[in-house]
Amino acid sequence: MNQNSTDPLKSILNQSSRGLRLGNRRRWVIAGGIVVLLLVLLPFIRGGTSPRGNYVTESATMGNLMVTVSATGTLQPTTSIDVGSEQSGTLAAVLVQENDHVKRGQLLAQLDLAKLQDAVTKSRAALAAAEAAVAQAKATVAESRASLARMRQVAELSGGKVPSKTEMETAEATFERALANEASARAAVMQAQASLKTDETNLTKGTIRSPVNGVVLSRKVEPGQTVVAAMTIPVLFTLAEDLTAMELQVKVDEADVSNVKLGQPASFTVSAWPGRTFPATIQRVGLGSTITDNVVTYKTVLTVKNEDLALRPGMTATASIVTAQRKNVLSVPHAALRFSPPSKSNGTNNGSFVSNLLPRPPSDVKRPNTAPTDNPQVWVMSDSGPQAIAVKTGVSNGRQTEIVGGDLKPGMAVITEYQEARP
């Protein structure tokens, strides 16, 4: 056989071997792709129930627990007095300024007393006239008594012949009239005395004096101003008796008022002194309610010491009232008592391979139930999953809750939240 006849055969054999090598390589590529696809689709083929989220836990701890109630209000003096004038007139002088310390009986202001003094003088003259009328009446009584006595003596000596009966009756009536006039004159004296006393009192009220020892909070008048005391008494000054002891009046919400008791400690802050906390004590919890914007509140008064006079009347304060304190008690986050684990439906692979490759509906995963139960319990993690532990609760401050009974031990991790994995 010559060389030309063998070349086509070799070419055919070389092409066949090259095709076999390409076919093997293609099969390996296809097989690898199938393996990768099976690994990706394996969870869908199995229809497993692997967890779709994780649990957030916190430890049950021993420590102190404090329950507080928050309320806002304003600072007021323990005793605040509005000083006014019962008399109308023009202010002749105003003798004090704001922030002045005053003593009981100290002169604060004075009205023009001319008219009041004239009224006193007039009353004294009327009293003198009334007293003179009494003296005149007394003389008339004495005269009529003597005349009646003589007539009775004459009648006795004459055997009743003289004077006549009519004359005797007239003398007796004159005597009785004289007695009545004397009584009337004495009553007029008493009336004149009362009028004089009233005018003297009005004259006294023309000078406004401090009723207490304290400080002037506000001055509302100036000299020369006319004061008119009509239906209401005009306020000239506002005095605080003692600013070293004040009171904080706050409004406690109706949901918290049952926990607020007399003598409970409290603290408060004011904007004027940031970072500083002032102590206080509950003095009175009001029975009457106040409704503001459909919110029912109760006025509660706290006593405050203000020895350094840092606090001033009218300041707005935010108070924190301690309603319960527990020392060295077991507590858990309040969220742990509201948690219950989600329920999952266990899927089974009953379908064909093709059905497993198709999109599946989401598994029936329910969010944790956040509603509190009648029988308190917490959930802890175990080898088989979340496990419930019944507990008995005490006080709560909204973040931590006291545990007073049950099998829960300090250091145990309680579940507070379930977080679903993101798709």
C-alpha positions in Angstrom: 0.0 0.0 0.0 1.4 3.4 -0.9 1.7 6.4 1.3 -1.3 8.2 -0.2 -3.7 5.5 0.6 -2.8 5.4 4.4 -3.1 9.2 5.0 -7.0 9.3 4.8 -7.2 6.4 7.3 -5.0 8.2 9.8 -7.0 11.3 9.5 -10.2 9.5 10.2 -8.7 7.8 13.3 -7.3 11.1 14.6 -10.7 12.8 14.2 -12.5 9.9 16.0 -10.1 10.0 19.0 -10.4 13.8 19.2 -14.3 13.5 19.3 -14.1 10.9 22.1 -12.0 13.2 24.2 -14.4 16.1 23.6 -17.4 14.0 24.5 -15.8 12.8 27.8 -15.0 16.4 28.8 -18.6 17.5 28.0 -20.0 14.7 30.1 -17.9 15.7 33.1 -19.1 19.3 32.8 -22.7 18.2 32.7 -22.3 15.8 35.6 -20.7 18.6 37.7 -23.5 21.0 37.0 -26.1 18.4 38.0 -24.2 17.8 41.4 -24.2 21.6 42.1 -27.9 21.9 41.2 -28.8 19.0 43.5 -26.8 20.6 46.4 -28.7 23.8 45.8 -32.1 22.1 45.6 -31.5 19.6 48.4 -33.5 21.5 51.0 -36.5 21.7 48.7 -36.2 18.0 47.7 -36.0 16.9 51.4 -38.8 19.4 52.5 -36.9 19.8 55.8 -37.8 22.0 58.8 -34.5 23.7 59.5 -34.9 26.8 61.7 -35.8 30.0 59.9 -34.7 32.3 62.8 -33.0 32.5 66.2 -34.0 33.2 69.8 -32.8 36.2 71.7 -32.1 35.5 75.4 -31.2 37.4 78.6 -30.1 36.0 82.0 -32.3 36.1 85.1 -30.4 38.1 87.6 -30.3 38.9 91.3 -30.3 42.6 92.3 -32.4 45.6 93.5 -35.6 46.5 91.8 -37.3 49.9 92.1 -40.8 50.8 90.8 -41.4 54.5 90.1 -44.3 56.7 88.9 -43.5 59.8 86.9 -45.5 63.0 87.1 -45.0 66.7 86.3 -46.1 69.8 88.2 -45.0 73.2 89.6 -43.3 74.4 92.7 -45.3 76.5 95.1 -44.7 78.2 98.5 -46.0 76.3 101.5 -48.0 79.4 102.4 -48.8 82.1 99.8 -50.8 85.1 100.7 -52.4 87.7 98.5 -52.5 91.1 100.3 -55.2 93.5 99.2 -57.1 96.6 100.3 -60.6 96.6 101.6 -60.8 100.4 101.2 -61.0 102.4 98.0 -58.8 105.3 97.5 -55.5 106.6 96.1 -52.2 105.0 97.2 -50.2 107.7 98.9 -47.1 105.4 99.3 -45.8 101.9 98.4 -43.0 101.0 100.8 -41.7 97.6 99.6 -40.3 96.0 96.5 -40.2 92.5 95.1 -37.9 90.1 97.0 -38.0 92.3 100.1 -38.1 90.4 103.3 -40.9 91.7 105.6 -42.0 91.1 109.2 -45.4 90.6 110.5 -47.2 94.0 111.0 -44.7 95.9 108.8 -46.2 98.7 106.7 -46.4 97.8 103.0 -48.4 100.6 101.5 -50.7 103.4 102.6 -53.8 105.0 101.1 -54.7 108.7 101.3 -56.3 108.9 104.7 -57.9 112.3 104.6 -61.5 111.1 103.9 -61.1 108.3 106.4 -59.9 110.7 109.1 -62.9 113.0 108.4 -65.3 110.1 108.8 -63.7 109.4 112.2 -64.1 113.0 113.3 -67.7 113.0 112.2 -68.5 109.9 114.1 -66.9 111.2 117.2 -69.1 114.3 117.0 -72.2 112.2 116.5 -71.2 110.1 119.6 -70.8 113.3 121.7 -74.3 114.5 120.6 -75.8 111.1 121.5 -74.2 111.2 124.9 -75.6 114.7 125.5 -79.0 113.5 124.5 -78.7 110.8 127.2 -77.9 113.4 129.8 -80.9 115.5 128.7 -83.1 112.4 128.9 -81.9 111.6 132.3 -82.8 115.1 133.5 -86.3 114.7 132.1 -86.7 111.4 133.8 -85.7 113.0 137.1 -88.1 115.9 136.7 -91.0 113.7 135.8 -90.3 111.3 138.6 -90.3 114.2 141.2 -93.5 115.7 139.8 -95.2 112.3 140.0 -94.0 111.8 143.6 -95.5 115.2 144.7 -98.8 114.5 143.2 -99.0 111.1 144.9 -98.2 112.8 148.2 -100.9 115.4 147.7 -103.4 112.8 146.9 -102.5 110.9 150.0 -102.9 114.0 152.2 -106.2 115.0 150.6 -107.7 111.6 150.8 -107.7 111.2 147.1 -109.6 114.4 146.3 -106.8 116.2 144.6 -105.2 116.0 142.2 -107.8 114.5 139.9 -107.5 111.1 138.4 -106.8 112.5 135.0 -103.9 114.6 136.3 -102.4 111.6 138.0 -102.6 109.5 134.9 -100.9 112.3 132.9 -98.1 112.5 135.4 -97.5 108.8 135.3 -97.5 108.8 131.5 -95.0 111.6 131.4 -92.7 109.7 133.7 -92.9 106.6 131.5 -92.2 108.6 128.4 -89.2 110.2 130.0 -87.8 106.7 130.8 -88.4 105.6 127.2 -86.6 108.7 125.9 -83.6 107.9 128.1 -83.4 104.4 126.8 -83.6 105.7 123.2 -80.8 108.2 123.9 -78.7 105.4 125.3 -79.3 103.3 122.2 -78.3 106.2 120.1 -75.0 106.4 122.0 -74.3 102.8 121.3 -75.1 103.3 117.6 -72.7 106.3 117.5 -70.0 104.3 119.3 -70.4 101.5 116.7 -70.2 103.9 113.8 -67.1 105.5 115.3 -65.5 102.1 115.7 -66.2 101.2 112.1 -64.7 104.4 110.9 -61.6 103.9 113.1 -61.3 100.4 111.6 -61.6 101.8 108.1 -58.9 104.3 109.0 -56.7 101.4 110.2 -57.3 99.5 107.0 -56.1 102.5 105.0 -52.6 101.3 106.0 -51.7 97.9 104.5 -49.5 95.8 106.7 -47.9 92.4 106.3 -49.9 89.6 107.9 -46.9 87.2 108.1 -43.1 87.0 108.2 -42.0 86.3 104.7 -40.8 87.7 101.3 -42.5 89.8 98.7 -43.1 87.7 95.6 -44.9 90.3 93.5 -45.8 94.0 93.7 -48.7 95.0 91.5 -49.3 98.7 92.4 -47.5 102.0 92.3 -47.9 105.2 94.3 -50.7 107.4 93.0 -52.6 104.4 91.6 -56.4 104.4 92.5 -57.6 101.3 94.3 -61.3 100.4 93.9 -62.6 97.8 96.3 -65.9 96.8 94.8 -67.1 93.2 94.2 -63.6 91.8 94.7 -60.7 92.9 96.8 -57.8 94.2 94.6 -54.5 92.3 95.2 -51.6 94.7 95.9 -48.9 92.2 96.9 -48.2 88.4 97.0 -46.2 87.2 99.9 -44.6 83.8 100.6 -44.3 83.0 104.3 -41.2 80.8 104.0 -39.3 79.7 100.9 -37.0 77.3 102.7 -39.8 74.8 102.8 -41.9 74.5 99.6 -44.3 72.1 98.0 -44.4 70.5 94.6 -47.9 70.0 93.2 -48.0 67.3 90.5 -50.7 65.5 88.5 -50.6 61.7 88.9 -52.3 59.7 86.2 -55.4 57.6 87.2 -53.5 54.4 86.3 -50.8 55.1 88.9 -52.7 56.9 91.7 -53.5 53.6 93.5 -49.8 53.0 94.1 -49.0 56.4 95.4 -49.2 56.6 99.2 -48.4 59.1 102.0 -44.8 59.2 103.1 -43.4 57.7 99.9 -40.0 59.1 98.9 -39.6 60.9 95.6 -37.1 63.0 93.6 -37.5 65.6 91.0 -35.5 67.7 88.5 -36.0 71.3 87.2 -34.7 72.9 84.0 -32.9 75.6 85.9 -30.6 73.1 87.5 -29.7 70.4 85.0 -28.1 67.3 86.4 -29.2 68.1 90.0 -31.9 65.9 91.7 -33.9 67.3 94.6 -35.5 65.0 97.2 -39.2 65.2 98.2 -41.8 63.3 100.2 -45.5 62.6 99.5 -47.6 64.8 101.8 -51.1 64.5 100.3 -52.9 62.6 97.5 -56.0 64.4 96.4 -59.3 62.6 96.2 -60.8 65.0 93.6 -59.9 64.4 90.0 -59.0 66.9 87.2 -59.8 66.1 83.6 -57.5 67.7 80.9 -57.7 66.6 77.3 -59.8 63.6 78.4 -56.9 62.5 80.7 -57.9 62.0 84.4 -55.3 63.1 86.9 -55.2 63.6 90.7 -53.4 66.4 92.4 -50.6 65.2 94.6 -48.6 67.4 97.0 -44.9 66.7 97.9 -42.9 68.5 100.6 -39.6 70.0 99.5 -36.7 71.4 101.4 -35.2 74.5 99.9 -32.6 75.6 102.4 -30.3 77.1 99.8 -33.2 78.9 98.0 -32.2 77.3 94.7 -35.8 76.6 93.9 -38.3 79.3 93.1 -42.1 79.4 93.0 -43.6 78.5 89.6 -40.7 76.3 88.4 -41.8 73.3 86.3 -40.6 70.0 87.8 -40.6 66.3 86.7 -41.0 64.1 89.7 -40.2 60.4 90.1 -42.2 58.8 93.0 -40.8 55.5 94.4 -43.9 53.3 94.9 -42.0 50.0 95.7 -38.4 48.9 96.4 -37.1 45.3 96.5 -33.5 44.4 97.5 -31.6 41.4 96.3 -34.5 39.8 94.4 -34.6 37.6 91.3 -35.8 39.4 88.2 -36.2 38.9 84.5 -36.9 41.2 81.6 -40.6 42.0 81.3 -40.5 40.9 77.7 -39.7 37.3 78.8 -43.1 37.0 80.5 -44.8 38.1 77.3 -42.9 35.7 75.0 -44.2 32.4 73.6 -42.3 30.5 70.9 -43.4 30.4 67.3 -45.2 27.3 66.0 -43.9 25.6 62.8 -45.6 23.0 60.6 -43.3 20.1 59.9 -43.2 19.6 56.1 -42.8 16.1 54.6 -41.5 15.2 51.2 -44.4 13.4 49.7 -44.2 14.9 46.2 -42.3 13.9 43.2 -38.8 15.3 42.3 -40.4 17.7 39.9 -42.9 19.0 42.5 -40.0 19.5 44.9 -38.3 21.7 42.4 -41.3 23.9 42.0 -41.8 27.0 44.2 -43.3 26.0 47.6 -45.6 28.1 49.8 -43.9 29.6 52.9 -44.0 27.4 56.0 -46.6 28.2 58.6 -44.5 30.2 61.0 -46.5 32.2 63.6 -45.0 35.2 65.3 -44.6 35.0 69.1 -47.6 35.8 71.1 -47.0 39.0 73.0 -50.2 38.9 75.1 -49.6 38.2 78.8 -51.1 34.9 80.1 -53.1 34.3 83.3 -50.5 31.8 84.4 -47.1 33.6 84.2 -44.3 31.6 82.6 -40.9 32.1 81.0 -39.2 30.1 78.2 -35.6 28.8 78.4 -33.6 26.9 75.8 -33.0 23.2 76.2 -31.6 20.4 73.9 -35.1 19.8 72.6 -35.8 23.4 72.0 -37.7 26.1 74.1 -39.0 24.9 77.4 -41.6 26.7 79.6 -41.0 27.3 83.3 -44.0 28.4 85.4 -43.2 31.4 87.7 -44.9 33.6 90.2 -44.4 37.3 89.7 -44.1 40.3 92.0 -43.7 44.0 91.3 -42.7 45.3 87.9 -41.2 48.6 86.7 -42.1 47.9 83.1 -38.6 46.8 82.2 -37.8 44.2 84.9 -40.3 42.0 86.8 -39.7 40.4 90.2 -39.9 36.6 90.3 -41.1 35.4 93.8 -41.8 31.7 93.0 -41.2 28.9 90.5 -38.2 26.8 89.3 -36.3 29.6 87.6 -32.8 30.0 89.0 -30.4 33.0 88.8 -28.3 32.9 85.7 -30.7 31.0 83.6 -31.1 32.4 80.1 -34.7 33.3 79.4 -36.0 33.9 75.9 -37.2 37.5 75.2 -37.7 37.5 71.5 -37.7 35.4 68.3 -36.1 36.9 65.2 -36.9 35.4 61.8 -34.0 34.9 59.4 -34.0 37.1 56.4 -34.8 35.4 53.1 
